[in-house]
Amino acid sequence: MSTSRIAVYSGTFDPFTLGHDDVVRRAAGLFDQLVIAVAVAHHKKTLFSLDARVQHVRNATENIANVSVMAFDGLMMDFCAAQNACAVVRGIRNLTDFDYEAQMAAMNRKLRPQVETVFLLPDAPLACISSTLVREISKLGGQVGQMVSPQVAAALAHVHEKQGA
């Protein structure tokens, strides 16, 4: 049995923001390994394809030695079992996030009691950033350079140009 502490940080990451990046860096410092699980997201229409989202996350985290990035589909607790994870990391920005995430953590505990949920707050200047708002601001021609990496900002601009927005 491995004594390595593995955590999973999941999301659609559509797009991967600087807030996500901040949570990744904090979590990477707390665990031996951090697996970023990029969700297929059947329930959402994503702006970026799964492959593009995985690549954006890989590009952002390539210099963090104990971080890996994988696509996943299905139940998060099944993914955690497959990764031998002891924890799920969730970023929370506000009380609305907390209410939702606390409910998810309770349900995950029912499904897999040995996996703990760890909540991390992003750095205060990043707490207002959400992927939804970044997509909307970008679509309307606003500047998102303080919310996402230059690569993601360029990808957003490219997608919107192609869509004629």
N, C-alpha and C positions, 0 to 999 in steps of 0.2 A: 504494500500500500504506500502510495506517495505521501510525503509530508509537505509537498509543495502546496501553497495556498493559491488556488486558482479562482479568479472572479470573472464574471461575464457582465459586460455592459452592452445592453441591447437597445435598438431603436431603428427607425427607418432612415434616419440621418439624411433627410431630403430637404435641404442640404445639410452637410456636416458644418456646424457653426463653431465659432471660437468658444462659445459656452460649452459645447460638447468636448472640444479639445481640452479645455480647462479641467473638466471632470475626468477625462482620460488621464491626464498628467497626474492629477491628485490620486486617482485610483491605482495607477501604475506604481506609485510610491508606497502604497499600502499592501500590495499583494505581490507574490512571487511572479505570477503570470496574470495578464489581463487579456481576455478574449473579447474583442468587439464583435458583436453579433449583429450583422446588418439584416434586418427583417425583409422578407419578400413583400409583406404588407398587402395581402389580398383585399383588406378592408379599405384601403386608401388608393386613390389615383395619385401616383407619385409623378413629380416633374422629371426626375432622372430615373433611368433604368436601374435595375439592381446592380448590374456590372459597373455602371458609372458611379453609383453610390459607394460600392465596395472600393473602387479605385480611388475616389476622393478621400475616403477614410485611410486607406493605405498610404497615400501620398502625405497626408497630414501627420501620420504616426510612424513613418518609416525610420525615424531616428530614436525611437523608444524601444530599447532592446527587448523588454519583457512583454511587448504588446503584439498580438496577432489579430488579424481581421478575417472573418469568415461570414459568408452569407448563411442565413438559416430560414427554415420554414417549419411551422408547427408550433408546439408548445415550448415555451421558454424553459420550463422545468425539465423537459425531455432533453433539450439541448444542454442544459447544465449537467445532467446525468452523464451524457456522452462526453462532456469535457472534464468530468470529475471535479466540477466547480463546487466550492464551499460557500460562495456568495454571489449575489447579484448586486451590481452597482446601479443606482438610479440617481440622476441629477434632479434636484428640485429647486425651482426658482421662487416659488411663492406658496401661499396656503392652498390655492386651487390645485397646484401640482401635488402638494402633500396629501390632500384628501384623496385624490385619485390613486396616487402611488401607495398610500397606506392600505387601501382596499385591495390593490393588486398584490401587495406583499402578504397580506393575510391569506388570500386565495393561494398564492404560491406556497405558503407555509403548509397549507392543507395538502397540496399536491406533493410537496417534497420538503418535509420538516427539517431535514439536515442542511438545507441551503438557507443562509441568512440573507436578508436584504440590508444593504448599507446605503444610506442616503447621503449624498454630498451636495453641498451648496457651491455653485460657481462663484468666482470672484465677483464682488458686488457690481462693478461696471458691466459685467456680462449677463447679469440676472434678467435683464429686460429682453434678451435675444431669444426668439423662438424661430424654428424653421419656417413655420407658417408665415410669420411677419416678414422674414427675410425674402421668402418667395414673392409675397405681395409687393413689398417695397421695390424689389428688383423688377418685377413685371411692369410696374408703373414708372420705371425709369429712375428710381431713386438710387442713391449710392449705398452700397452694402459693404464697402471695404473695411469698416470697423467691426463687422459682424462675422465675416467669413474670411478664409485665406484668399490670397490673390488668385490662386488656381480655381477655387470655387466661384469667386466673383466673375472670372472670365467665362467659366462654364455656364453660369446663370445668364450672362449677357448673350452668349452664343445661342442658348436655348430660346431666349426671348426674341432674338433676331430672326431665328428660324420660324418662330410662331407668328411673327409679324406684330408682336406686342409693343 
